[in-house]
Amino acid sequence: MAERNRRTVRDLRRGNRAAVLQRLYFDGPMSRQALGPATGLSSGSVSNVVAELTADGLLEEAGVVESDGGRPRTLLRVAPASGYLIGVDVGETRVRVEAFDVALEELARTERLLTHEGYDVDLIVRHIRDGIAEVMAEAAIDPAGLIGVGVGVPGIVDRTAPRGAVVHGQTIGWDAVPMEPLLRDAVDLPEDTAWYIDNGAKALGQAEMWFGGGRGARDAAIVLFGSGVGACIVTDGAISSSPGRPGGSPGEWGHLTVSVRGRRCRCGALGCLEAYAGSEALLQRWQEAGGRLPEGADEETGVTALLAAAQPAQGRAPDPVAVAVLDETAEYLGAGISDLINLFGPERVLIGGWAGLQLGPYMLPAVRTYADGYSLRHPAARVTIELGRLGPDAVTVGAATLPLADFFARGGRRAEPAREQGQGEAAPDWQAVLENRVPR
């Protein structure tokens, strides 16, 4: 028997609001007359939705445009000051926190470097807590106007726990870290603040698809190349989910086995892609081959030194060891990308992350050659491989898009705080039906 259609009037209203908000956000400013064909809504529905959203402070006028033989048409856009967002990137070398308005215009930023303490959970939580307090104070953000906080983290994110997201980061020693409860307890924000914690590769992928090199693509793979490597897969315009991880993405691509009984990865296994293509492993291999890091160099400084040795100033010969190590890295990265090409058939592959952006201009031609050589001809013929376009703070921007995407999907309504198990009961069906019949 076919399932009963449970779509309610409230669902329809929310969907119409979401359609208008998303169209104006990505393609606006637009007039009311243009919104109808763009969203598929009738002119009456557009007028009603625009009136609602304007009354809620979500839309504002953005000038006028002349029309052929008629009255000038008023343009509308999503009001940048209608809400605020916090994006957090828990990266390999630093914790970056940024505050944005709804247009994702940066209002304030701060960074906390990670040194010998590494990924101590208490330290990370303190960095996030202090960073959020700092950017909110600098941007003078009223907590009541905060749409949500997005956090990009390394590892697998499990959102099935009663109190919120738990992070499994095997490579950094995080075993079921209750990140969301820890942040809710530590950060001085209202209890009903919406938190969105996800893999950093997914945050990077969403940012590139919204604003960067992924715009216009339906099928894409976005690679995060830093201390380790990860990937986000976009299929038919939507970020794919990994089995057993609702709403996640295949961010653990770096732990595919590329060499049986190969080098030991920091996850503990042998032969992972990350053991060859991540910057941490890259610097280890360079030192093993005779390369020398500057005294006290961190990873970013080490990668800069390696690149300078392979591509020295004019008049000096390249260091053959550095060149060989980078070429081997390009081959492993190209082989790993070929797996994505053969498995998912993307039309576009983008390489981001701090190491990807730093090494990309040098390595990209070789990565393309190796990826093409290891891929099947048909999927390889339709793919382009480029560098990401959003720079080093792409994960922070992407983290901020996590609450924004949910805000738009809800038709411009704030997320309701999750109830813990056993707290409260759902309203009976008859009450929900009556509520959906009452005009709002």
N, C-alpha and C positions, 0 to 999 in steps of 0.2 A: 504494500500500500504506500502511495506517495506520502512524503512528509507534509504536514500542514504548514503553510506559509505563515510564519510568525512575525513578519515584518509589520510594525505598528506605524501609526501616524507620527509618533515621536521619532521613529527610525527614519521615516521619509523626510521629516523636517530637518533632522540632523544631516542626512545625506545631501539635501539641497544646500544647506549652509556650507557644508564641507566643499561641495563642488564650486560654489562661488568663491570661497576663500582661496582655494588652491589655484583656481584659474587666474584670479587677480594677483596672487602672490608670484606665480611663475611667469605669467604672460602680461600682467597689467603694466600701467594703468589701462583701464578699458571703460567704455560707456555702458550704461544699462542695455542699450540696444545691441551692442556687440556681445554682451554676456549671454543672451539667449542662445544664439547659434553655437557659441563656444562651450556652453554647459549642457545644451539639450533641454533646457527648461523653458517653459512658456514665459511670455512677457509678464503675465500676472504673477507667476511664481518668483521671477527675478525681482520684481518690484517689492513683493512681500519680504523676500529674504534680505534684499539690500536695506530695506527699512529696519528690519530686526537687527542686522549686523551694525548698522549705523547707530541705532539707539544703544547698542551694547558697547559703542566706542571702538569697534573693530575696523570700521571703514571710515575713510575721509575723502573729501574731494581733492583732486590732483590736477586742476585746470580744466580747460574746455578745448574741444576740437571742432573745427568748422565741418558742417555736413553739406552735401550737395543739395542746394536749393531749400534747405530747411533751417530750423533753429540750431544754434551751436549745441553740441552734446557735452554734458559734464562727464569728465573722467573720474573714475574711482580707483582707489588703491587700498591695500591693507595698511592701517595706521601703524607706523613704526613704534609709537609710544604706547600702543595698546597692551603691552606686556613686556616682560623681561625674561632672559634666559641665562643660565650659567652653564658653561661647558668646561669639563675637566678632562685632561689627558694625563693618565698615569703612565708615563713613558718609561723608557729604559734608563734615561739619563737625568730626567727631571719630572716634576709634577707642574703642569701648566694649568692655570685657571683663568678664564676670561668671562666677562659679562657682556651681553649683547642685548640690543632691542629686538623687536620682532623681525625687522628687516635684516637682522644679523650684522648690523653695524657694531663694530667693537666699541665698547664704552670704557672698559678698563681691563688690564691684564696684570698677572704676576706669575713668577716662576720660583720654584724651590728645587735646587739642585739635589740630586741623589748621589752621594759619595760612597764611603766605605760602609755606611749603614745599610745600603742596598734596599731591599724590599721588606724591611721591618714593617709589619702591619700597623702598629701603633704610630710609627713615624709617618707613614703614608696618610693615615687618617688625620693626624695633626696638620700635615701640610695642606690637605684639602680643606680642613676646618678653617685654618688661618687664611688660606688663599681666598675662600669664599667671603669671609668677613672683610678682607681687604678690598676686593673688587666691588662689593656691594656698598661699602662706605665711600670709596672713590667715585662711583657712579651715582651715589645718592639714591639707591634703589630701595623702595618701600617693599618689604617682604610680601605685602598683600598683592603686589603687582607681579610677583614672580610666577611664571607659568610652570617652571620646573627646573631641575638640575640634571644634566646628562653627564655621565662619567664613562670614559673609555678606559678599559683595563686590559692587561694581558691575561690570557687564559680563557677557560670555558665558564660561561655564566649560566647558572641554574636559577630560574625564577619560580620554582615550584614550592620553595620553603614558605611557611606561613607568614613570616615577618619580612620577606623580601629577598632580593638577589643574594646568592651565595657564589663566590668565585673559586674555581679550581684552577690554580696556576702552578702546574707541576714544575715548570722550568724555573720559577722564582721561589719555590718552597711554600706556596700557598695551598693548603689542603682544606677545602671547604671553609673558606674565610667568609663569615657572615657580613659582607661589606655593607649592604644596605642598613641592617640594624645598627652597625657600628657608626655609620655616618649619621643616621637619624638621632642617635643618642649624643653624638659629639658636636654636631653643627647646630648653631643657634638660629634655627629657622622654625616657622610654625609647624605644628605636628602634622598638618595635612599637606605639607609640601610634597609634590610629586617627584620621585627620584627615578631615573632611567639609567640603569647600569648595564653596559654591554661590552662586548669584545671591541678592542681598539680598531681592529681591521674593519669591522662592520661600520663603526663611526666614520672612519676614513672613506669607506666605500660610499656611504650615503652622502657625505659632503661632496665627493667628486661627481656623483650622479646628479646632485641638485645644482651645483654651481661650477663644477670644474670640467675636466676632460671627458666625463661620462655623459654630459647633457646630450640628449637626442638618441642615445643608444638604448636598445631594448635588452641586449644580452652583453654583459661585460664581466670582466674579472679585474678587481682592484687589488694590487699586491702591496703589502706593507713590508718594507725592507728596512729594518733597523738592527738592533742587537740580534734579534731573531727575525723570522719571516712569517707572515700570515697572509691570508687572502679573503676577500669578500666576493661572493658570486651573485650576480644580478641576472635573473632569468625573466624574460618577458616584462621587464620594467620593475620587477620586485626582487628585493634581497631574499635569497633562498634561505631556508632553514636546514640545519643539520638534523639528522634523525635523533629523536629524543631530546632535542633542544628547541622548544617552541620559540620562534622569534629570533633565533641565533643565526649564525652564518659559519661557513667552514673556515674559521679563523685558525685552525690547527693544521693547515696545509703544510706548514713548515716541518711537520713531523711525519710526513710520508717518507718511506724508506727509499733512498736512492742508491744505497750501496750496502749490499748484504755483508754483515760482519765488518762494516766500515768504521769510521771515526765515532767515538762516543759523543752523543749529544748531551747538552745540559739537562735534558729531560730524563737521562739515564739510559735511553735506548741506543742501539748502534745504527749508524748509517742514515740518520735523518737528514733531510734537505737542510735544515737549520744548522747542522754540524759542518756544513760546507759553505752555505750562502749567507748566513747571518754575519754581521760585522764583528761580533765577538769571536766567532770561529775564524773569520777572515784574518784578523790580526794575530790569532794564535798560529795559523799556518804560515803567515809571513815571518813571524819570529822563529818558528821551527826551521824555516828555509834560510835563516841568516839575517833577516831584516831586523832593524833596531828602532824601537819606539823612543820618542823623546822622554827624558826623565820625568816621571810622575804623570805621564800623559793619560787622560781618560780616553774613552772610546772615540769620541768625536775628534779629539786632537790626533789620536792614532790613525784614524782613517784619513785625515787631512795630510798627515806625514806620508802615508803609503801612496796616496794619490800624487803627492808632490814628487816622490821618488820615481813613479812610473811616468810622470808627465812633467819633467823638470823645466826650469826656465830656459829660455832660448840660449843655445850654445853649449848646453850640457847634455850628455848622453843619458837616456833613460836607464834606470836600474833594471837589468833583465830579470832579477828575482821578483821584484815588485810587479813587473809586467806579466810574468808567468802566473803569479798568484791571482792577479785580477782577471786574467783570461780564464783560469780554471774556475774562478767564482762565477764569471759570466756564463760559462758552460753549464755549471750546475743550476744556476738560476734559469737559464734558457730551457734546460731539461725539465725543471719543475714547472715552468710556464707551459711547456708542451703538454704536460699532464692535464693542466686546466683546459687547454685548447682541445685535446682529444676527448676529455670527459664532458665538457659543457658547451663547446663550440661557440665561444663568445665572438662578437664582432669587434670588440675592443678590449685590449689589456692595458691597464695603467699601472705604472710603478711609482709608488710614493713612499713615505717614511723618510726620516732624516738621512739615513745612509743611501737610500735610493735616489734622493734628490742631489746628494753630494757626489755620488759616484756615477749616477745615471748618464750625464753627458759624455763621460769617457767610455762607459761600458755598453751603452744602449746598442750601437751597431753590432757588437759581438753577441749580445743577448738575442737580438732579432735573428741573427744567422743561426745560432744554436737552437733556438726555439723552432725555427722553420725546419731545420734538419731533423729534429726529433719528433716532429708532429706528422700526423697523417696529412696527405696533400689537400684533401677537400676542406677540412676545417681550417687548415693553415692558409688557404687561399683567400679566406674572407676576413681574416683578423688583422688588425693593426696593433702595434705595440708602441706605446708612447709613455712619456713621463707624466705624472700627475701635475696639475696646474695650480694647486692651492697653497703650496709652500709648507714650511715646517709646522704651522699650527693647524693643519687640515684636520687632525684628529679632534682638536678642541672645538673647531667649528662643527665637525660632524657630531660630536657629543651633544652640542647645543641643539642640533636638528632633531635629536631623539624626542625630547619633550615637545618641540614645535610640530613634528609630524603627527604626534598623538593629539595635540591641541586642534590641529586642522581636521583630523579624522573625526573628532568629536563635535565638529561644527563650531569651533571656537568656544567650547565649554571646557572648564578646568577639570582635570582628572579627579574623581572622587577618591578619598583615602581608602586603601584596602582594609577590609575587616579581617581580624584574626579569626581563626576557626572557633566556632562556638559563640561568637559575639554577634547578637542580633539575629533576626530571621527575615527571610525574603517575604515581601508583601504577597498576598494571595493573587491568583491570576485575575479574578474579577475586579480587584482594586486597580491593578495595572491597566486593565482595559478601560475602566472608567476614567482614569487619569489621562490616558491618551486621547480621550474624546473631548477633554476640556481645553478650549482655546487658551493659549499662553501668550 
